[in-house]
Amino acid sequence: MRPFFALLALLWMGALWWLSDRPAPGAGLPHPWDKLAHFLAYALLGALWRRGLSRFALAFLLSALYGVVDEWHQSFVPGREAFGLDLVADFLGAYLGARGAGRWEAQEASRP
Protein backbone atom coordinates (compact mmCIF):
# COMPACT_ATOMS: atom_id res chain seq x y z
CA MET A 1 0.00 0.00 0.00
CA ARG A 2 2.89 2.38 0.64
CA PRO A 3 3.72 2.94 -3.05
CA PHE A 4 0.05 3.77 -3.65
CA PHE A 5 0.13 6.56 -1.04
CA ALA A 6 3.45 7.86 -2.38
CA LEU A 7 1.92 8.00 -5.86
CA LEU A 8 -1.11 9.85 -4.46
CA ALA A 9 1.27 12.33 -2.78
CA LEU A 10 3.04 12.98 -6.08
CA LEU A 11 -0.29 13.41 -7.87
CA TRP A 12 -1.47 15.81 -5.16
CA MET A 13 1.76 17.80 -5.54
CA GLY A 14 1.04 18.05 -9.26
CA ALA A 15 -2.50 19.24 -8.55
CA LEU A 16 -1.20 21.88 -6.12
CA TRP A 17 1.32 23.04 -8.72
CA TRP A 18 -1.40 23.27 -11.37
CA LEU A 19 -3.68 25.23 -9.02
CA SER A 20 -0.95 27.68 -8.06
CA ASP A 21 -0.03 28.16 -11.72
CA ARG A 22 -3.47 29.59 -12.51
CA PRO A 23 -3.54 33.39 -12.67
CA ALA A 24 -5.84 34.73 -9.95
CA PRO A 25 -7.22 38.12 -10.94
CA GLY A 26 -9.02 38.73 -7.63
CA ALA A 27 -10.73 35.33 -7.65
CA GLY A 28 -8.82 33.97 -4.66
CA LEU A 29 -10.35 33.03 -1.34
CA PRO A 30 -10.75 35.84 1.18
CA HIS A 31 -8.71 35.94 4.36
CA PRO A 32 -8.74 33.78 6.58
CA TRP A 33 -10.24 31.11 4.30
CA ASP A 34 -7.18 31.16 2.05
CA LYS A 35 -5.01 30.14 5.01
CA LEU A 36 -7.42 27.33 5.86
CA ALA A 37 -7.17 26.11 2.26
CA HIS A 38 -3.36 26.12 2.50
CA PHE A 39 -3.51 24.30 5.83
CA LEU A 40 -5.85 21.58 4.55
CA ALA A 41 -3.98 21.11 1.26
CA TYR A 42 -0.67 20.58 3.04
CA ALA A 43 -2.22 18.49 5.82
CA LEU A 44 -3.37 16.11 3.09
CA LEU A 45 0.08 16.17 1.48
CA GLY A 46 1.79 15.49 4.82
CA ALA A 47 -0.60 12.62 5.55
CA LEU A 48 -0.11 11.07 2.12
CA TRP A 49 3.68 11.24 2.40
CA ARG A 50 3.56 9.80 5.92
CA ARG A 51 1.46 6.86 4.73
CA GLY A 52 3.74 6.44 1.72
CA LEU A 53 7.06 6.73 3.53
CA SER A 54 6.20 5.70 7.10
CA ARG A 55 8.62 8.31 8.50
CA PHE A 56 7.33 11.50 10.09
CA ALA A 57 10.45 13.63 9.62
CA LEU A 58 10.80 12.81 5.94
CA ALA A 59 7.07 13.27 5.26
CA PHE A 60 7.03 16.63 7.02
CA LEU A 61 10.25 17.79 5.37
CA LEU A 62 9.09 16.87 1.84
CA SER A 63 5.72 18.55 2.38
CA ALA A 64 7.15 21.70 3.96
CA LEU A 65 9.87 22.08 1.33
CA TYR A 66 7.30 21.63 -1.38
CA GLY A 67 5.34 24.46 0.23
CA VAL A 68 8.40 26.70 -0.09
CA VAL A 69 8.97 25.72 -3.71
CA ASP A 70 5.32 26.17 -4.60
CA GLU A 71 5.11 29.61 -2.95
CA TRP A 72 8.25 30.64 -4.84
CA HIS A 73 6.76 29.32 -8.09
CA GLN A 74 3.51 31.17 -7.39
CA SER A 75 5.40 34.45 -7.03
CA PHE A 76 6.09 34.34 -10.79
CA VAL A 77 2.45 33.76 -11.80
CA PRO A 78 0.58 36.90 -12.93
CA GLY A 79 -1.96 37.99 -10.33
CA ARG A 80 -0.50 35.72 -7.65
CA GLU A 81 1.82 36.50 -4.76
CA ALA A 82 3.82 34.52 -2.22
CA PHE A 83 3.03 35.25 1.42
CA GLY A 84 4.87 34.25 4.58
CA LEU A 85 1.57 33.47 6.31
CA ASP A 86 0.75 31.03 3.52
CA LEU A 87 3.99 29.23 4.34
CA VAL A 88 3.10 29.13 8.02
CA ALA A 89 -0.25 27.54 7.11
CA ASP A 90 1.56 25.09 4.78
CA PHE A 91 4.05 24.11 7.50
CA LEU A 92 1.37 23.67 10.18
CA GLY A 93 -0.77 21.61 7.84
CA ALA A 94 2.17 19.45 6.77
CA TYR A 95 3.18 18.91 10.40
CA LEU A 96 -0.27 17.96 11.65
CA GLY A 97 -1.06 15.87 8.58
CA ALA A 98 2.15 13.85 8.89
CA ARG A 99 1.75 13.55 12.66
CA GLY A 100 -1.92 12.55 12.42
CA ALA A 101 -1.30 9.94 9.73
CA GLY A 102 1.32 8.41 12.01
CA ARG A 103 -1.27 8.00 14.76
CA TRP A 104 -3.61 6.34 12.31
CA GLU A 105 -0.80 4.02 11.23
CA ALA A 106 -0.01 3.10 14.85
CA GLN A 107 -3.65 2.20 15.51
CA GLU A 108 -3.76 -0.03 12.44
CA ALA A 109 -0.55 -1.80 13.49
CA SER A 110 -1.94 -2.61 16.94
CA ARG A 111 -4.99 -4.45 15.57
CA PRO A 112 -4.94 -8.24 15.95
N, CA, C and O atoms as a DFTB+ gen file, in Angstrom:
448 C
 N C O
     1  1       0.803      -1.195       0.000
     2  2       0.000       0.000       0.000
     3  2       0.853       1.269       0.000
     4  3       0.410       2.312      -0.480
     5  1       2.065       1.186       0.533
     6  2       2.893       2.382       0.638
     7  2       3.156       3.053      -0.723
     8  3       3.043       4.274      -0.828
     9  1       3.501       2.291      -1.752
    10  2       3.716       2.944      -3.054
    11  2       2.468       3.663      -3.562
    12  3       2.572       4.689      -4.234
    13  1       1.296       3.129      -3.243
    14  2       0.053       3.766      -3.649
    15  2      -0.073       5.152      -3.019
    16  3      -0.433       6.111      -3.702
    17  1       0.221       5.266      -1.714
    18  2       0.131       6.560      -1.038
    19  2       1.211       7.524      -1.526
    20  3       0.971       8.727      -1.618
    21  1       2.389       7.007      -1.835
    22  2       3.446       7.858      -2.385
    23  2       3.035       8.392      -3.760
    24  3       3.287       9.554      -4.078
    25  1       2.413       7.556      -4.557
    26  2       1.917       7.998      -5.858
    27  2       0.827       9.057      -5.689
    28  3       0.805      10.049      -6.418
    29  1      -0.078       8.846      -4.727
    30  2      -1.108       9.850      -4.459
    31  2      -0.485      11.174      -4.019
    32  3      -0.962      12.242      -4.403
    33  1       0.576      11.108      -3.219
    34  2       1.266      12.331      -2.780
    35  2       1.846      13.065      -3.987
    36  3       1.712      14.284      -4.093
    37  1       2.479      12.343      -4.885
    38  2       3.040      12.976      -6.078
    39  2       1.946      13.586      -6.956
    40  3       2.112      14.679      -7.497
    41  1       0.833      12.875      -7.089
    42  2      -0.286      13.411      -7.872
    43  2      -0.867      14.659      -7.210
    44  3      -1.224      15.619      -7.894
    45  1      -0.962      14.644      -5.884
    46  2      -1.474      15.813      -5.163
    47  2      -0.515      16.996      -5.319
    48  3      -0.958      18.137      -5.448
    49  1       0.781      16.733      -5.309
    50  2       1.757      17.804      -5.538
    51  2       1.553      18.401      -6.932
    52  3       1.625      19.618      -7.103
    53  1       1.304      17.560      -7.912
    54  2       1.036      18.047      -9.264
    55  2      -0.227      18.889      -9.312
    56  3      -0.268      19.910      -9.998
    57  1      -1.260      18.468      -8.585
    58  2      -2.503      19.244      -8.546
    59  2      -2.276      20.599      -7.881
    60  3      -2.790      21.616      -8.344
    61  1      -1.509      20.609      -6.801
    62  2      -1.203      21.879      -6.123
    63  2      -0.418      22.808      -7.049
    64  3      -0.673      24.011      -7.092
    65  1       0.528      22.247      -7.783
    66  2       1.317      23.043      -8.723
    67  2       0.412      23.643      -9.791
    68  3       0.521      24.823     -10.122
    69  1      -0.481      22.814     -10.323
    70  2      -1.401      23.269     -11.365
    71  2      -2.291      24.385     -10.823
    72  3      -2.500      25.393     -11.497
    73  1      -2.814      24.211      -9.616
    74  2      -3.684      25.234      -9.024
    75  2      -2.938      26.544      -8.790
    76  3      -3.483      27.622      -9.028
    77  1      -1.702      26.453      -8.327
    78  2      -0.954      27.684      -8.056
    79  2      -0.405      28.315      -9.330
    80  3       0.098      29.438      -9.294
    81  1      -0.494      27.618     -10.442
    82  2      -0.034      28.156     -11.722
    83  2      -1.133      28.927     -12.447
    84  3      -0.879      29.562     -13.470
    85  1      -2.342      28.871     -11.921
    86  2      -3.467      29.591     -12.511
    87  2      -3.413      31.053     -12.095
    88  3      -3.320      31.348     -10.903
    89  1      -3.468      31.969     -13.045
    90  2      -3.538      33.386     -12.670
    91  2      -4.811      33.650     -11.856
    92  3      -5.875      33.112     -12.163
    93  1      -4.691      34.467     -10.838
    94  2      -5.835      34.734      -9.952
    95  2      -6.151      36.222      -9.935
    96  3      -5.728      36.932      -9.024
    97  1      -6.878      36.694     -10.916
    98  2      -7.225      38.123     -10.939
    99  2      -8.353      38.439      -9.955
   100  3      -9.483      38.706     -10.363
   101  1      -8.039      38.406      -8.664
   102  2      -9.015      38.726      -7.634
   103  2     -10.001      37.617      -7.325
   104  3     -10.966      37.843      -6.594
   105  1      -9.788      36.426      -7.860
   106  2     -10.730      35.328      -7.653
   107  2     -10.316      34.427      -6.494
   108  3     -10.937      33.387      -6.274
   109  1      -9.295      34.799      -5.762
   110  2      -8.822      33.965      -4.665
   111  2      -9.777      33.979      -3.484
   112  3     -10.706      34.785      -3.425
   113  1      -9.536      33.086      -2.558
   114  2     -10.348      33.028      -1.345
   115  2     -10.024      34.210      -0.442
   116  3      -8.873      34.641      -0.377
   117  1     -11.019      34.735       0.252
   118  2     -10.752      35.843       1.180
   119  2     -10.050      35.339       2.442
   120  3     -10.141      34.165       2.802
   121  1      -9.355      36.256       3.094
   122  2      -8.706      35.939       4.360
   123  2      -9.788      35.725       5.410
   124  3     -10.729      36.519       5.402
   125  1      -9.769      34.772       6.289
   126  2      -8.740      33.780       6.579
   127  2      -8.947      32.459       5.858
   128  3      -8.207      31.506       6.104
   129  1      -9.939      32.378       4.971
   130  2     -10.242      31.110       4.300
   131  2      -9.092      30.635       3.417
   132  3      -8.909      29.432       3.231
   133  1      -8.322      31.566       2.876
   134  2      -7.180      31.159       2.051
   135  2      -6.145      30.417       2.886
   136  3      -5.514      29.477       2.403
   137  1      -5.970      30.831       4.133
   138  2      -5.005      30.144       5.012
   139  2      -5.518      28.755       5.378
   140  3      -4.739      27.807       5.478
   141  1      -6.827      28.639       5.576
   142  2      -7.417      27.332       5.859
   143  2      -7.228      26.395       4.666
   144  3      -6.953      25.208       4.841
   145  1      -7.375      26.928       3.463
   146  2      -7.173      26.115       2.259
   147  2      -5.723      25.637       2.179
   148  3      -5.469      24.477       1.853
   149  1      -4.777      26.523       2.475
   150  2      -3.361      26.115       2.500
   151  2      -3.145      25.033       3.547
   152  3      -2.511      24.013       3.277
   153  1      -3.673      25.261       4.739
   154  2      -3.514      24.303       5.831
   155  2      -4.039      22.921       5.431
   156  3      -3.341      21.921       5.603
   157  1      -5.243      22.861       4.909
   158  2      -5.854      21.585       4.547
   159  2      -5.116      20.908       3.392
   160  3      -4.930      19.691       3.401
   161  1      -4.698      21.690       2.405
   162  2      -3.979      21.110       1.264
   163  2      -2.674      20.463       1.705
   164  3      -2.325      19.380       1.235
   165  1      -1.957      21.121       2.602
   166  2      -0.673      20.581       3.035
   167  2      -0.819      19.544       4.140
   168  3       0.076      18.722       4.337
   169  1      -1.940      19.572       4.866
   170  2      -2.223      18.488       5.816
   171  2      -2.439      17.189       5.036
   172  3      -1.960      16.126       5.430
   173  1      -3.163      17.294       3.932
   174  2      -3.368      16.114       3.092
   175  2      -2.039      15.632       2.510
   176  3      -1.766      14.432       2.490
   177  1      -1.221      16.558       2.043
   178  2       0.080      16.173       1.482
   179  2       0.953      15.501       2.545
   180  3       1.568      14.467       2.282
   181  1       1.007      16.082       3.734
   182  2       1.793      15.486       4.815
   183  2       1.294      14.096       5.179
   184  3       2.092      13.188       5.412
   185  1      -0.022      13.926       5.228
   186  2      -0.595      12.618       5.554
   187  2      -0.288      11.591       4.469
   188  3       0.048      10.445       4.767
   189  1      -0.403      12.004       3.215
   190  2      -0.105      11.072       2.116
   191  2       1.353      10.648       2.138
   192  3       1.656       9.467       1.968
   193  1       2.262      11.597       2.345
   194  2       3.681      11.242       2.401
   195  2       3.976      10.357       3.604
   196  3       4.780       9.430       3.507
   197  1       3.335      10.631       4.735
   198  2       3.564       9.796       5.917
   199  2       3.112       8.366       5.666
   200  3       3.803       7.417       6.037
   201  1       1.953       8.211       5.039
   202  2       1.465       6.863       4.728
   203  2       2.344       6.197       3.668
   204  3       2.508       4.977       3.669
   205  1       2.903       6.997       2.773
   206  2       3.740       6.437       1.722
   207  2       5.158       6.131       2.159
   208  3       5.790       5.220       1.625
   209  1       5.661       6.882       3.123
   210  2       7.061       6.731       3.535
   211  2       7.233       6.126       4.922
   212  3       8.285       5.575       5.243
   213  1       6.192       6.235       5.740
   214  2       6.197       5.701       7.101
   215  2       7.199       6.387       8.023
   216  3       7.545       5.836       9.068
   217  1       7.667       7.567       7.662
   218  2       8.617       8.313       8.502
   219  2       8.133       9.747       8.628
   220  3       8.004      10.459       7.632
   221  1       7.868      10.164       9.860
   222  2       7.329      11.498      10.094
   223  2       8.257      12.591       9.566
   224  3       7.827      13.460       8.808
   225  1       9.530      12.547       9.965
   226  2      10.454      13.628       9.623
   227  2      10.562      13.810       8.113
   228  3      10.550      14.937       7.618
   229  1      10.666      12.722       7.395
   230  2      10.796      12.812       5.937
   231  2       9.492      13.305       5.305
   232  3       9.526      14.117       4.380
   233  1       8.355      12.827       5.788
   234  2       7.067      13.266       5.261
   235  2       6.872      14.758       5.501
   236  3       6.452      15.485       4.601
   237  1       7.174      15.215       6.712
   238  2       7.025      16.634       7.019
   239  2       7.997      17.466       6.190
   240  3       7.610      18.488       5.623
   241  1       9.241      17.041       6.116
   242  2      10.253      17.791       5.367
   243  2       9.880      17.915       3.886
   244  3       9.959      19.005       3.320
   245  1       9.478      16.816       3.260
   246  2       9.088      16.871       1.843
   247  2       7.902      17.813       1.627
   248  3       7.885      18.604       0.683
   249  1       6.918      17.713       2.511
   250  2       5.722      18.548       2.376
   251  2       6.041      20.017       2.605
   252  3       5.586      20.877       1.851
   253  1       6.815      20.309       3.636
   254  2       7.152      21.696       3.958
   255  2       8.039      22.315       2.872
   256  3       7.831      23.462       2.478
   257  1       9.015      21.562       2.397
   258  2       9.872      22.080       1.331
   259  2       9.083      22.300       0.048
   260  3       9.342      23.246      -0.695
   261  1       8.130      21.429      -0.203
   262  2       7.298      21.633      -1.376
   263  2       6.471      22.905      -1.233
   264  3       6.222      23.599      -2.220
   265  1       6.044      23.215      -0.013
   266  2       5.336      24.463       0.231
   267  2       6.188      25.666      -0.128
   268  3       5.700      26.626      -0.724
   269  1       7.470      25.612       0.238
   270  2       8.399      26.702      -0.086
   271  2       8.556      26.829      -1.595
   272  3       8.471      27.926      -2.145
   273  1       8.785      25.707      -2.255
   274  2       8.973      25.721      -3.712
   275  2       7.714      26.216      -4.416
   276  3       7.793      26.991      -5.369
   277  1       6.567      25.773      -3.950
   278  2       5.325      26.171      -4.604
   279  2       5.014      27.652      -4.378
   280  3       4.514      28.319      -5.284
   281  1       5.302      28.174      -3.186
   282  2       5.112      29.615      -2.950
   283  2       6.057      30.423      -3.836
   284  3       5.666      31.451      -4.389
   285  1       7.284      29.964      -3.970
   286  2       8.254      30.642      -4.838
   287  2       7.748      30.630      -6.281
   288  3       7.769      31.654      -6.964
   289  1       7.293      29.461      -6.736
   290  2       6.756      29.320      -8.090
   291  2       5.573      30.268      -8.292
   292  3       5.456      30.915      -9.333
   293  1       4.711      30.341      -7.300
   294  2       3.514      31.170      -7.386
   295  2       3.856      32.655      -7.506
   296  3       3.087      33.432      -8.072
   297  1       5.009      33.042      -6.974
   298  2       5.401      34.453      -7.029
   299  2       5.662      34.922      -8.463
   300  3       5.699      36.127      -8.714
   301  1       5.840      34.005      -9.393
   302  2       6.088      34.344     -10.793
   303  2       4.820      34.302     -11.648
   304  3       4.858      34.641     -12.831
   305  1       3.703      33.889     -11.056
   306  2       2.451      33.764     -11.797
   307  2       1.713      35.101     -11.742
   308  3       1.519      35.660     -10.662
   309  1       1.297      35.618     -12.914
   310  2       0.580      36.901     -12.934
   311  2      -0.665      36.867     -12.045
   312  3      -1.467      35.935     -12.116
   313  1      -0.812      37.890     -11.216
   314  2      -1.963      37.990     -10.333
   315  2      -1.835      37.206      -9.048
   316  3      -2.745      37.229      -8.220
   317  1      -0.724      36.512      -8.862
   318  2      -0.503      35.718      -7.653
   319  2       0.679      36.299      -6.904
   320  3       1.539      36.961      -7.485
   321  1       0.709      36.042      -5.605
   322  2       1.815      36.496      -4.758
   323  2       2.191      35.376      -3.806
   324  3       1.409      34.452      -3.581
   325  1       3.376      35.460      -3.254
   326  2       3.816      34.523      -2.221
   327  2       3.771      35.257      -0.882
   328  3       4.287      36.368      -0.758
   329  1       3.160      34.639       0.100
   330  2       3.033      35.245       1.417
   331  2       3.655      34.358       2.476
   332  3       3.561      33.132       2.410
   333  1       4.293      34.991       3.457
   334  2       4.870      34.254       4.579
   335  2       3.813      33.531       5.388
   336  3       4.059      32.427       5.875
   337  1       2.626      34.135       5.546
   338  2       1.570      33.465       6.306
   339  2       1.044      32.226       5.588
   340  3       0.580      31.282       6.228
   341  1       1.118      32.231       4.267
   342  2       0.749      31.030       3.521
   343  2       1.719      29.903       3.867
   344  3       1.312      28.754       4.037
   345  1       2.998      30.237       3.968
   346  2       3.993      29.230       4.335
   347  2       3.762      28.698       5.740
   348  3       3.916      27.502       5.986
   349  1       3.397      29.570       6.654
   350  2       3.098      29.127       8.017
   351  2       1.945      28.129       7.989
   352  3       2.005      27.085       8.638
   353  1       0.896      28.453       7.236
   354  2      -0.245      27.537       7.114
   355  2       0.178      26.224       6.453
   356  3      -0.276      25.153       6.855
   357  1       1.049      26.304       5.441
   358  2       1.560      25.093       4.778
   359  2       2.330      24.228       5.777
   360  3       2.115      23.019       5.852
   361  1       3.226      24.852       6.541
   362  2       4.045      24.112       7.497
   363  2       3.192      23.465       8.584
   364  3       3.393      22.299       8.922
   365  1       2.237      24.222       9.134
   366  2       1.370      23.671      10.179
   367  2       0.536      22.515       9.640
   368  3       0.383      21.489      10.304
   369  1       0.004      22.682       8.449
   370  2      -0.768      21.610       7.835
   371  2       0.082      20.378       7.589
   372  3      -0.339      19.262       7.893
   373  1       1.277      20.570       7.039
   374  2       2.173      19.446       6.767
   375  2       2.542      18.721       8.061
   376  3       2.583      17.491       8.106
   377  1       2.811      19.498       9.112
   378  2       3.180      18.907      10.404
   379  2       2.036      18.072      10.964
   380  3       2.219      16.905      11.309
   381  1       0.857      18.679      11.052
   382  2      -0.268      17.962      11.651
   383  2      -0.750      16.809      10.778
   384  3      -1.183      15.781      11.297
   385  1      -0.681      16.970       9.463
   386  2      -1.055      15.866       8.576
   387  2      -0.126      14.680       8.723
   388  3      -0.580      13.540       8.823
   389  1       1.172      14.940       8.737
   390  2       2.149      13.855       8.891
   391  2       2.063      13.231      10.278
   392  3       2.176      12.014      10.423
   393  1       1.865      14.059      11.292
   394  2       1.748      13.554      12.661
   395  2       0.472      12.724      12.816
   396  3       0.496      11.635      13.389
   397  1      -0.636      13.249      12.300
   398  2      -1.915      12.550      12.417
   399  2      -1.943      11.230      11.665
   400  3      -2.511      10.252      12.152
   401  1      -1.346      11.191      10.501
   402  2      -1.302       9.942       9.734
   403  2      -0.468       8.900      10.461
   404  3      -0.724       7.702      10.335
   405  1       0.516       9.341      11.212
   406  2       1.319       8.413      12.005
   407  2       0.499       7.784      13.120
   408  3       0.679       6.606      13.432
   409  1      -0.395       8.552      13.722
   410  2      -1.267       8.004      14.763
   411  2      -2.220       6.981      14.168
   412  3      -2.495       5.946      14.775
   413  1      -2.717       7.277      12.988
   414  2      -3.608       6.344      12.309
   415  2      -2.870       5.044      12.006
   416  3      -3.417       3.955      12.180
   417  1      -1.631       5.167      11.553
   418  2      -0.802       4.016      11.232
   419  2      -0.551       3.167      12.473
   420  3      -0.605       1.939      12.410
   421  1      -0.273       3.824      13.608
   422  2      -0.011       3.099      14.846
   423  2      -1.247       2.328      15.301
   424  3      -1.121       1.216      15.814
   425  1      -2.422       2.891      15.125
   426  2      -3.645       2.201      15.511
   427  2      -3.867       0.989      14.624
   428  3      -4.287      -0.059      15.115
   429  1      -3.600       1.104      13.349
   430  2      -3.756      -0.032      12.443
   431  2      -2.785      -1.149      12.791
   432  3      -3.143      -2.325      12.717
   433  1      -1.562      -0.799      13.169
   434  2      -0.547      -1.796      13.493
   435  2      -0.882      -2.561      14.772
   436  3      -0.455      -3.704      14.938
   437  1      -1.640      -1.942      15.674
   438  2      -1.940      -2.610      16.941
   439  2      -3.152      -3.520      16.853
   440  3      -3.471      -4.205      17.825
   441  1      -3.832      -3.545      15.724
   442  2      -4.985      -4.445      15.566
   443  2      -4.522      -5.886      15.483
   444  3      -3.452      -6.170      14.944
   445  1      -5.333      -6.804      16.020
   446  2      -4.940      -8.241      15.954
   447  2      -5.031      -8.803      14.557
   448  3      -4.737      -9.979      14.345
